[in-house]
Amino acid sequence: MTIVNFTPVPALIGGALIGLAAAFLLLAKGRIAGISGIAGGVIYPEQRGDIGWRVLFIAGLVLGGFIYQWLGLGAGVEQIQAQVGKPMLILAGLLVGIGTQVGTGCTSGHGICGLARRSPRSLVATLCFMGSAIVTVYIVRHLLGASL
Amino acid sequence: MSAFIRLFPALFAGILFGFGLSVAQMIDPAKVLNFLDLTGTWDPSLALVMAGGLAVNALVTPFILKRDKPLFAEFFRLPGKLQIDARIIVGGIIFGAGWGIAGYCPGPLITSLSFANSDILVTFAAFVVGTFAARWVLAHRG
């Protein structure tokens, strides 16, 4: 194992901002900031009149990315590249969509909000997707030998 | 309550969340995949992103939930289900496989639409299709 590109300060500041955003959504709207759940309620709505705030939250996510770049903090955004080809991206997108809906949450809903509420369900979910992702990277990078 | 008051907090929370993901560089799938690559080129940064988010949220959440109701809504809507079932395990494993292949979980994927290229658009489209299909099946079974 080699440790590479460790950026502890931006990681902690960014993480704290994410935690604040989730806390603010709970304080203001009484909702959990689980991205896959919020997006799922727009892509396949289950309740009438429960879509507007979801659309705005998602628009905010994109806008937050824009503001970061507009402030000139995103020097290097143009260097960010997908790490696999399009067929694998499609497979990945499908699996992320299906898995987060079946498992009722993703990194934000289970990993940050659920764990903060000490939900055993979210703890198991987080261990499952982290473990699965680590095994997948091991298979793709080291067993299949794809140099990503 | 005016539509503005009802909706603005969600927009603000989204902006702060997307900005935080960008600062944390979680919008770079190479960085995410390196975090998951424990036996290769390991980048521990993402652990601190989660630790930071979790610490702030865990600290503040109990005080928020002491309130009778949220500032701009009638009640708190928390996931009531706490028990562990097969869905949570199977779903987690499927999601993790997708996350490990490309390095995109839903938040960073959506935030990355701010500099969308064809790769991000294709991944996002597949995420939408997967989400729709799973929710349709879950809503129509039995």
HADDOCK unambig.tbl for C-alpha pairs under 7 A between the chains (distance, minus, plus):
assign (segid A and resid 1 and name CA) (segid B and resid 38 and name CA) 6.68 0.50 0.50
assign (segid A and resid 1 and name CA) (segid B and resid 39 and name CA) 4.95 0.50 0.50
assign (segid A and resid 1 and name CA) (segid B and resid 40 and name CA) 4.90 0.50 0.50
assign (segid A and resid 1 and name CA) (segid B and resid 41 and name CA) 6.09 0.50 0.50
assign (segid A and resid 1 and name CA) (segid B and resid 42 and name CA) 6.48 0.50 0.50
assign (segid A and resid 2 and name CA) (segid B and resid 40 and name CA) 6.25 0.50 0.50
assign (segid A and resid 2 and name CA) (segid B and resid 41 and name CA) 4.98 0.50 0.50
assign (segid A and resid 2 and name CA) (segid B and resid 42 and name CA) 5.82 0.50 0.50
assign (segid A and resid 3 and name CA) (segid B and resid 41 and name CA) 5.85 0.50 0.50
assign (segid A and resid 3 and name CA) (segid B and resid 42 and name CA) 4.74 0.50 0.50
assign (segid A and resid 3 and name CA) (segid B and resid 43 and name CA) 5.60 0.50 0.50
assign (segid A and resid 4 and name CA) (segid B and resid 41 and name CA) 5.95 0.50 0.50
assign (segid A and resid 4 and name CA) (segid B and resid 42 and name CA) 5.82 0.50 0.50
assign (segid A and resid 4 and name CA) (segid B and resid 43 and name CA) 5.12 0.50 0.50
assign (segid A and resid 5 and name CA) (segid B and resid 43 and name CA) 5.98 0.50 0.50
assign (segid A and resid 6 and name CA) (segid B and resid 43 and name CA) 5.38 0.50 0.50
assign (segid A and resid 6 and name CA) (segid B and resid 44 and name CA) 6.13 0.50 0.50
assign (segid A and resid 6 and name CA) (segid B and resid 45 and name CA) 5.49 0.50 0.50
assign (segid A and resid 7 and name CA) (segid B and resid 45 and name CA) 5.63 0.50 0.50
assign (segid A and resid 8 and name CA) (segid B and resid 45 and name CA) 5.60 0.50 0.50
assign (segid A and resid 8 and name CA) (segid B and resid 48 and name CA) 6.66 0.50 0.50
assign (segid A and resid 10 and name CA) (segid B and resid 23 and name CA) 5.85 0.50 0.50
assign (segid A and resid 10 and name CA) (segid B and resid 24 and name CA) 5.18 0.50 0.50
assign (segid A and resid 11 and name CA) (segid B and resid 24 and name CA) 4.38 0.50 0.50
assign (segid A and resid 11 and name CA) (segid B and resid 45 and name CA) 5.72 0.50 0.50
assign (segid A and resid 11 and name CA) (segid B and resid 46 and name CA) 6.56 0.50 0.50
assign (segid A and resid 11 and name CA) (segid B and resid 48 and name CA) 5.65 0.50 0.50
assign (segid A and resid 11 and name CA) (segid B and resid 49 and name CA) 4.72 0.50 0.50
assign (segid A and resid 12 and name CA) (segid B and resid 48 and name CA) 5.44 0.50 0.50
assign (segid A and resid 12 and name CA) (segid B and resid 49 and name CA) 5.28 0.50 0.50
assign (segid A and resid 12 and name CA) (segid B and resid 52 and name CA) 5.13 0.50 0.50
assign (segid A and resid 14 and name CA) (segid B and resid 20 and name CA) 4.21 0.50 0.50
assign (segid A and resid 14 and name CA) (segid B and resid 21 and name CA) 5.95 0.50 0.50
assign (segid A and resid 14 and name CA) (segid B and resid 23 and name CA) 4.92 0.50 0.50
assign (segid A and resid 14 and name CA) (segid B and resid 24 and name CA) 4.28 0.50 0.50
assign (segid A and resid 14 and name CA) (segid B and resid 49 and name CA) 6.37 0.50 0.50
assign (segid A and resid 15 and name CA) (segid B and resid 20 and name CA) 6.40 0.50 0.50
assign (segid A and resid 15 and name CA) (segid B and resid 24 and name CA) 6.44 0.50 0.50
assign (segid A and resid 15 and name CA) (segid B and resid 49 and name CA) 4.04 0.50 0.50
assign (segid A and resid 15 and name CA) (segid B and resid 50 and name CA) 5.97 0.50 0.50
assign (segid A and resid 15 and name CA) (segid B and resid 52 and name CA) 4.52 0.50 0.50
assign (segid A and resid 15 and name CA) (segid B and resid 53 and name CA) 4.31 0.50 0.50
assign (segid A and resid 16 and name CA) (segid B and resid 52 and name CA) 4.75 0.50 0.50
assign (segid A and resid 16 and name CA) (segid B and resid 53 and name CA) 4.67 0.50 0.50
assign (segid A and resid 16 and name CA) (segid B and resid 56 and name CA) 5.93 0.50 0.50
assign (segid A and resid 17 and name CA) (segid B and resid 16 and name CA) 6.53 0.50 0.50
assign (segid A and resid 17 and name CA) (segid B and resid 17 and name CA) 6.60 0.50 0.50
assign (segid A and resid 17 and name CA) (segid B and resid 20 and name CA) 4.94 0.50 0.50
assign (segid A and resid 18 and name CA) (segid B and resid 16 and name CA) 6.85 0.50 0.50
assign (segid A and resid 18 and name CA) (segid B and resid 17 and name CA) 4.81 0.50 0.50
assign (segid A and resid 18 and name CA) (segid B and resid 20 and name CA) 5.20 0.50 0.50
assign (segid A and resid 18 and name CA) (segid B and resid 21 and name CA) 6.81 0.50 0.50
assign (segid A and resid 18 and name CA) (segid B and resid 53 and name CA) 5.52 0.50 0.50
assign (segid A and resid 19 and name CA) (segid B and resid 53 and name CA) 3.93 0.50 0.50
assign (segid A and resid 19 and name CA) (segid B and resid 54 and name CA) 6.22 0.50 0.50
assign (segid A and resid 19 and name CA) (segid B and resid 56 and name CA) 5.29 0.50 0.50
assign (segid A and resid 19 and name CA) (segid B and resid 57 and name CA) 4.81 0.50 0.50
assign (segid A and resid 20 and name CA) (segid B and resid 56 and name CA) 6.52 0.50 0.50
assign (segid A and resid 20 and name CA) (segid B and resid 57 and name CA) 6.52 0.50 0.50
assign (segid A and resid 21 and name CA) (segid B and resid 13 and name CA) 4.88 0.50 0.50
assign (segid A and resid 21 and name CA) (segid B and resid 16 and name CA) 5.48 0.50 0.50
assign (segid A and resid 21 and name CA) (segid B and resid 17 and name CA) 5.26 0.50 0.50
assign (segid A and resid 22 and name CA) (segid B and resid 13 and name CA) 6.97 0.50 0.50
assign (segid A and resid 22 and name CA) (segid B and resid 57 and name CA) 6.97 0.50 0.50
assign (segid A and resid 23 and name CA) (segid B and resid 57 and name CA) 5.81 0.50 0.50
assign (segid A and resid 23 and name CA) (segid B and resid 60 and name CA) 6.76 0.50 0.50
assign (segid A and resid 23 and name CA) (segid B and resid 61 and name CA) 6.35 0.50 0.50
assign (segid A and resid 24 and name CA) (segid B and resid 13 and name CA) 6.32 0.50 0.50
assign (segid A and resid 25 and name CA) (segid B and resid 9 and name CA) 6.91 0.50 0.50
assign (segid A and resid 25 and name CA) (segid B and resid 10 and name CA) 6.42 0.50 0.50
assign (segid A and resid 25 and name CA) (segid B and resid 13 and name CA) 5.75 0.50 0.50
assign (segid A and resid 27 and name CA) (segid B and resid 64 and name CA) 5.81 0.50 0.50
assign (segid A and resid 27 and name CA) (segid B and resid 70 and name CA) 5.19 0.50 0.50
assign (segid A and resid 27 and name CA) (segid B and resid 71 and name CA) 6.22 0.50 0.50
assign (segid A and resid 28 and name CA) (segid B and resid 9 and name CA) 6.33 0.50 0.50
assign (segid A and resid 28 and name CA) (segid B and resid 70 and name CA) 5.27 0.50 0.50
assign (segid A and resid 28 and name CA) (segid B and resid 71 and name CA) 4.68 0.50 0.50
assign (segid A and resid 28 and name CA) (segid B and resid 72 and name CA) 5.26 0.50 0.50
assign (segid A and resid 29 and name CA) (segid B and resid 70 and name CA) 5.67 0.50 0.50
assign (segid A and resid 29 and name CA) (segid B and resid 71 and name CA) 6.69 0.50 0.50
assign (segid A and resid 29 and name CA) (segid B and resid 72 and name CA) 5.52 0.50 0.50
assign (segid A and resid 29 and name CA) (segid B and resid 73 and name CA) 5.22 0.50 0.50
assign (segid A and resid 30 and name CA) (segid B and resid 70 and name CA) 5.19 0.50 0.50
assign (segid A and resid 30 and name CA) (segid B and resid 73 and name CA) 6.61 0.50 0.50
assign (segid A and resid 30 and name CA) (segid B and resid 75 and name CA) 6.21 0.50 0.50
assign (segid A and resid 30 and name CA) (segid B and resid 76 and name CA) 4.05 0.50 0.50
assign (segid A and resid 30 and name CA) (segid B and resid 77 and name CA) 5.72 0.50 0.50
assign (segid A and resid 31 and name CA) (segid B and resid 76 and name CA) 6.39 0.50 0.50
assign (segid A and resid 31 and name CA) (segid B and resid 77 and name CA) 5.61 0.50 0.50
assign (segid A and resid 31 and name CA) (segid B and resid 78 and name CA) 6.77 0.50 0.50
assign (segid A and resid 32 and name CA) (segid B and resid 78 and name CA) 6.64 0.50 0.50
assign (segid A and resid 35 and name CA) (segid B and resid 106 and name CA) 6.23 0.50 0.50
assign (segid A and resid 35 and name CA) (segid B and resid 107 and name CA) 5.74 0.50 0.50
assign (segid A and resid 36 and name CA) (segid B and resid 106 and name CA) 5.95 0.50 0.50
assign (segid A and resid 40 and name CA) (segid B and resid 131 and name CA) 6.31 0.50 0.50
assign (segid A and resid 43 and name CA) (segid B and resid 128 and name CA) 6.74 0.50 0.50
assign (segid A and resid 43 and name CA) (segid B and resid 132 and name CA) 6.05 0.50 0.50
assign (segid A and resid 44 and name CA) (segid B and resid 132 and name CA) 5.70 0.50 0.50
assign (segid A and resid 44 and name CA) (segid B and resid 135 and name CA) 6.62 0.50 0.50
assign (segid A and resid 53 and name CA) (segid B and resid 7 and name CA) 5.26 0.50 0.50
assign (segid A and resid 53 and name CA) (segid B and resid 10 and name CA) 5.56 0.50 0.50
assign (segid A and resid 56 and name CA) (segid B and resid 7 and name CA) 6.99 0.50 0.50
assign (segid A and resid 56 and name CA) (segid B and resid 10 and name CA) 5.98 0.50 0.50
assign (segid A and resid 56 and name CA) (segid B and resid 11 and name CA) 4.78 0.50 0.50
assign (segid A and resid 57 and name CA) (segid B and resid 10 and name CA) 4.83 0.50 0.50
assign (segid A and resid 57 and name CA) (segid B and resid 11 and name CA) 4.64 0.50 0.50
assign (segid A and resid 57 and name CA) (segid B and resid 13 and name CA) 6.57 0.50 0.50
assign (segid A and resid 57 and name CA) (segid B and resid 14 and name CA) 4.34 0.50 0.50
assign (segid A and resid 58 and name CA) (segid B and resid 14 and name CA) 6.13 0.50 0.50
assign (segid A and resid 59 and name CA) (segid B and resid 11 and name CA) 6.94 0.50 0.50
assign (segid A and resid 60 and name CA) (segid B and resid 11 and name CA) 4.88 0.50 0.50
assign (segid A and resid 60 and name CA) (segid B and resid 12 and name CA) 6.51 0.50 0.50
assign (segid A and resid 60 and name CA) (segid B and resid 14 and name CA) 4.05 0.50 0.50
assign (segid A and resid 60 and name CA) (segid B and resid 15 and name CA) 4.08 0.50 0.50
assign (segid A and resid 60 and name CA) (segid B and resid 18 and name CA) 6.89 0.50 0.50
assign (segid A and resid 61 and name CA) (segid B and resid 14 and name CA) 4.60 0.50 0.50
assign (segid A and resid 61 and name CA) (segid B and resid 15 and name CA) 5.01 0.50 0.50
assign (segid A and resid 61 and name CA) (segid B and resid 17 and name CA) 6.21 0.50 0.50
assign (segid A and resid 61 and name CA) (segid B and resid 18 and name CA) 4.10 0.50 0.50
assign (segid A and resid 61 and name CA) (segid B and resid 110 and name CA) 6.73 0.50 0.50
assign (segid A and resid 61 and name CA) (segid B and resid 111 and name CA) 5.10 0.50 0.50
assign (segid A and resid 62 and name CA) (segid B and resid 18 and name CA) 6.40 0.50 0.50
assign (segid A and resid 62 and name CA) (segid B and resid 110 and name CA) 6.36 0.50 0.50
assign (segid A and resid 62 and name CA) (segid B and resid 111 and name CA) 4.45 0.50 0.50
assign (segid A and resid 62 and name CA) (segid B and resid 112 and name CA) 6.94 0.50 0.50
assign (segid A and resid 62 and name CA) (segid B and resid 113 and name CA) 6.06 0.50 0.50
assign (segid A and resid 62 and name CA) (segid B and resid 114 and name CA) 5.15 0.50 0.50
assign (segid A and resid 63 and name CA) (segid B and resid 15 and name CA) 5.80 0.50 0.50
assign (segid A and resid 63 and name CA) (segid B and resid 114 and name CA) 6.91 0.50 0.50
assign (segid A and resid 64 and name CA) (segid B and resid 15 and name CA) 4.14 0.50 0.50
assign (segid A and resid 64 and name CA) (segid B and resid 16 and name CA) 6.22 0.50 0.50
assign (segid A and resid 64 and name CA) (segid B and resid 18 and name CA) 4.42 0.50 0.50
assign (segid A and resid 64 and name CA) (segid B and resid 19 and name CA) 4.27 0.50 0.50
assign (segid A and resid 65 and name CA) (segid B and resid 18 and name CA) 5.51 0.50 0.50
assign (segid A and resid 65 and name CA) (segid B and resid 19 and name CA) 5.48 0.50 0.50
assign (segid A and resid 65 and name CA) (segid B and resid 22 and name CA) 6.05 0.50 0.50
assign (segid A and resid 65 and name CA) (segid B and resid 111 and name CA) 5.53 0.50 0.50
assign (segid A and resid 65 and name CA) (segid B and resid 112 and name CA) 6.86 0.50 0.50
assign (segid A and resid 65 and name CA) (segid B and resid 114 and name CA) 5.51 0.50 0.50
assign (segid A and resid 66 and name CA) (segid B and resid 114 and name CA) 5.38 0.50 0.50
assign (segid A and resid 68 and name CA) (segid B and resid 19 and name CA) 5.95 0.50 0.50
assign (segid A and resid 68 and name CA) (segid B and resid 22 and name CA) 6.69 0.50 0.50
assign (segid A and resid 80 and name CA) (segid B and resid 28 and name CA) 5.70 0.50 0.50
assign (segid A and resid 82 and name CA) (segid B and resid 29 and name CA) 6.58 0.50 0.50
assign (segid A and resid 82 and name CA) (segid B and resid 119 and name CA) 6.50 0.50 0.50
assign (segid A and resid 83 and name CA) (segid B and resid 29 and name CA) 6.81 0.50 0.50
assign (segid A and resid 83 and name CA) (segid B and resid 30 and name CA) 6.40 0.50 0.50
assign (segid A and resid 83 and name CA) (segid B and resid 102 and name CA) 6.32 0.50 0.50
assign (segid A and resid 84 and name CA) (segid B and resid 102 and name CA) 6.27 0.50 0.50
assign (segid A and resid 86 and name CA) (segid B and resid 119 and name CA) 6.53 0.50 0.50
assign (segid A and resid 89 and name CA) (segid B and resid 102 and name CA) 6.06 0.50 0.50
assign (segid A and resid 89 and name CA) (segid B and resid 123 and name CA) 5.30 0.50 0.50
assign (segid A and resid 90 and name CA) (segid B and resid 122 and name CA) 6.47 0.50 0.50
assign (segid A and resid 90 and name CA) (segid B and resid 123 and name CA) 5.38 0.50 0.50
assign (segid A and resid 90 and name CA) (segid B and resid 126 and name CA) 5.33 0.50 0.50
assign (segid A and resid 92 and name CA) (segid B and resid 98 and name CA) 4.03 0.50 0.50
assign (segid A and resid 92 and name CA) (segid B and resid 99 and name CA) 6.60 0.50 0.50
assign (segid A and resid 92 and name CA) (segid B and resid 101 and name CA) 5.88 0.50 0.50
assign (segid A and resid 92 and name CA) (segid B and resid 102 and name CA) 5.94 0.50 0.50
assign (segid A and resid 93 and name CA) (segid B and resid 98 and name CA) 6.51 0.50 0.50
assign (segid A and resid 93 and name CA) (segid B and resid 123 and name CA) 4.93 0.50 0.50
assign (segid A and resid 93 and name CA) (segid B and resid 124 and name CA) 6.39 0.50 0.50
assign (segid A and resid 93 and name CA) (segid B and resid 126 and name CA) 4.68 0.50 0.50
assign (segid A and resid 93 and name CA) (segid B and resid 127 and name CA) 4.19 0.50 0.50
assign (segid A and resid 94 and name CA) (segid B and resid 126 and name CA) 4.97 0.50 0.50
assign (segid A and resid 94 and name CA) (segid B and resid 127 and name CA) 4.99 0.50 0.50
assign (segid A and resid 94 and name CA) (segid B and resid 129 and name CA) 6.65 0.50 0.50
assign (segid A and resid 94 and name CA) (segid B and resid 130 and name CA) 4.38 0.50 0.50
assign (segid A and resid 95 and name CA) (segid B and resid 94 and name CA) 5.82 0.50 0.50
assign (segid A and resid 95 and name CA) (segid B and resid 95 and name CA) 5.63 0.50 0.50
assign (segid A and resid 95 and name CA) (segid B and resid 97 and name CA) 6.99 0.50 0.50
assign (segid A and resid 95 and name CA) (segid B and resid 98 and name CA) 4.80 0.50 0.50
assign (segid A and resid 95 and name CA) (segid B and resid 130 and name CA) 6.72 0.50 0.50
assign (segid A and resid 96 and name CA) (segid B and resid 95 and name CA) 4.49 0.50 0.50
assign (segid A and resid 96 and name CA) (segid B and resid 98 and name CA) 5.02 0.50 0.50
assign (segid A and resid 96 and name CA) (segid B and resid 99 and name CA) 6.40 0.50 0.50
assign (segid A and resid 96 and name CA) (segid B and resid 105 and name CA) 6.84 0.50 0.50
assign (segid A and resid 96 and name CA) (segid B and resid 127 and name CA) 6.25 0.50 0.50
assign (segid A and resid 97 and name CA) (segid B and resid 127 and name CA) 4.55 0.50 0.50
assign (segid A and resid 97 and name CA) (segid B and resid 128 and name CA) 6.50 0.50 0.50
assign (segid A and resid 97 and name CA) (segid B and resid 130 and name CA) 4.38 0.50 0.50
assign (segid A and resid 97 and name CA) (segid B and resid 131 and name CA) 4.21 0.50 0.50
assign (segid A and resid 98 and name CA) (segid B and resid 130 and name CA) 4.84 0.50 0.50
assign (segid A and resid 98 and name CA) (segid B and resid 131 and name CA) 5.29 0.50 0.50
assign (segid A and resid 98 and name CA) (segid B and resid 134 and name CA) 5.19 0.50 0.50
assign (segid A and resid 99 and name CA) (segid B and resid 91 and name CA) 4.20 0.50 0.50
assign (segid A and resid 99 and name CA) (segid B and resid 92 and name CA) 6.02 0.50 0.50
assign (segid A and resid 99 and name CA) (segid B and resid 94 and name CA) 4.66 0.50 0.50
assign (segid A and resid 99 and name CA) (segid B and resid 95 and name CA) 4.06 0.50 0.50
assign (segid A and resid 100 and name CA) (segid B and resid 91 and name CA) 6.07 0.50 0.50
assign (segid A and resid 100 and name CA) (segid B and resid 92 and name CA) 6.91 0.50 0.50
assign (segid A and resid 100 and name CA) (segid B and resid 95 and name CA) 5.67 0.50 0.50
assign (segid A and resid 101 and name CA) (segid B and resid 131 and name CA) 6.31 0.50 0.50
assign (segid A and resid 101 and name CA) (segid B and resid 134 and name CA) 6.25 0.50 0.50
assign (segid A and resid 101 and name CA) (segid B and resid 135 and name CA) 6.56 0.50 0.50
assign (segid A and resid 102 and name CA) (segid B and resid 87 and name CA) 5.90 0.50 0.50
assign (segid A and resid 102 and name CA) (segid B and resid 88 and name CA) 6.94 0.50 0.50
assign (segid A and resid 102 and name CA) (segid B and resid 91 and name CA) 4.67 0.50 0.50
assign (segid A and resid 102 and name CA) (segid B and resid 134 and name CA) 6.85 0.50 0.50
assign (segid A and resid 103 and name CA) (segid B and resid 87 and name CA) 5.50 0.50 0.50
assign (segid A and resid 103 and name CA) (segid B and resid 88 and name CA) 4.22 0.50 0.50
assign (segid A and resid 103 and name CA) (segid B and resid 89 and name CA) 6.82 0.50 0.50
assign (segid A and resid 103 and name CA) (segid B and resid 90 and name CA) 6.83 0.50 0.50
assign (segid A and resid 103 and name CA) (segid B and resid 91 and name CA) 3.83 0.50 0.50
assign (segid A and resid 103 and name CA) (segid B and resid 92 and name CA) 5.43 0.50 0.50
assign (segid A and resid 104 and name CA) (segid B and resid 88 and name CA) 6.93 0.50 0.50
assign (segid A and resid 107 and name CA) (segid B and resid 105 and name CA) 6.98 0.50 0.50
assign (segid A and resid 112 and name CA) (segid B and resid 50 and name CA) 6.65 0.50 0.50
assign (segid A and resid 112 and name CA) (segid B and resid 53 and name CA) 6.24 0.50 0.50
assign (segid A and resid 112 and name CA) (segid B and resid 54 and name CA) 4.98 0.50 0.50
assign (segid A and resid 113 and name CA) (segid B and resid 57 and name CA) 6.95 0.50 0.50
assign (segid A and resid 116 and name CA) (segid B and resid 54 and name CA) 5.83 0.50 0.50
assign (segid A and resid 116 and name CA) (segid B and resid 57 and name CA) 6.06 0.50 0.50
assign (segid A and resid 116 and name CA) (segid B and resid 58 and name CA) 4.27 0.50 0.50
assign (segid A and resid 117 and name CA) (segid B and resid 58 and name CA) 6.78 0.50 0.50
assign (segid A and resid 119 and name CA) (segid B and resid 82 and name CA) 5.95 0.50 0.50
assign (segid A and resid 120 and name CA) (segid B and resid 82 and name CA) 6.29 0.50 0.50
assign (segid A and resid 120 and name CA) (segid B and resid 83 and name CA) 6.94 0.50 0.50
assign (segid A and resid 121 and name CA) (segid B and resid 82 and name CA) 5.23 0.50 0.50
assign (segid A and resid 121 and name CA) (segid B and resid 83 and name CA) 5.63 0.50 0.50
assign (segid A and resid 121 and name CA) (segid B and resid 84 and name CA) 5.01 0.50 0.50
assign (segid A and resid 125 and name CA) (segid B and resid 88 and name CA) 5.59 0.50 0.50
assign (segid A and resid 125 and name CA) (segid B and resid 89 and name CA) 6.05 0.50 0.50
assign (segid A and resid 125 and name CA) (segid B and resid 92 and name CA) 5.42 0.50 0.50
assign (segid A and resid 128 and name CA) (segid B and resid 89 and name CA) 6.04 0.50 0.50
assign (segid A and resid 128 and name CA) (segid B and resid 92 and name CA) 5.05 0.50 0.50
assign (segid A and resid 128 and name CA) (segid B and resid 93 and name CA) 5.50 0.50 0.50
assign (segid A and resid 129 and name CA) (segid B and resid 92 and name CA) 4.42 0.50 0.50
assign (segid A and resid 129 and name CA) (segid B and resid 93 and name CA) 5.13 0.50 0.50
assign (segid A and resid 129 and name CA) (segid B and resid 95 and name CA) 6.12 0.50 0.50
assign (segid A and resid 129 and name CA) (segid B and resid 96 and name CA) 4.07 0.50 0.50
assign (segid A and resid 130 and name CA) (segid B and resid 96 and name CA) 6.12 0.50 0.50
assign (segid A and resid 132 and name CA) (segid B and resid 93 and name CA) 5.19 0.50 0.50
assign (segid A and resid 132 and name CA) (segid B and resid 96 and name CA) 4.75 0.50 0.50
assign (segid A and resid 132 and name CA) (segid B and resid 97 and name CA) 5.65 0.50 0.50
assign (segid A and resid 133 and name CA) (segid B and resid 36 and name CA) 6.69 0.50 0.50
assign (segid A and resid 133 and name CA) (segid B and resid 96 and name CA) 4.22 0.50 0.50
assign (segid A and resid 133 and name CA) (segid B and resid 97 and name CA) 5.15 0.50 0.50
assign (segid A and resid 133 and name CA) (segid B and resid 99 and name CA) 5.94 0.50 0.50
assign (segid A and resid 133 and name CA) (segid B and resid 100 and name CA) 4.25 0.50 0.50
assign (segid A and resid 134 and name CA) (segid B and resid 36 and name CA) 4.93 0.50 0.50
assign (segid A and resid 134 and name CA) (segid B and resid 37 and name CA) 6.36 0.50 0.50
assign (segid A and resid 134 and name CA) (segid B and resid 100 and name CA) 6.59 0.50 0.50
assign (segid A and resid 136 and name CA) (segid B and resid 97 and name CA) 5.57 0.50 0.50
assign (segid A and resid 136 and name CA) (segid B and resid 100 and name CA) 5.26 0.50 0.50
assign (segid A and resid 136 and name CA) (segid B and resid 101 and name CA) 6.57 0.50 0.50
assign (segid A and resid 137 and name CA) (segid B and resid 36 and name CA) 6.50 0.50 0.50
assign (segid A and resid 137 and name CA) (segid B and resid 37 and name CA) 6.04 0.50 0.50
assign (segid A and resid 137 and name CA) (segid B and resid 100 and name CA) 5.17 0.50 0.50
assign (segid A and resid 137 and name CA) (segid B and resid 101 and name CA) 6.50 0.50 0.50
assign (segid A and resid 138 and name CA) (segid B and resid 37 and name CA) 6.49 0.50 0.50
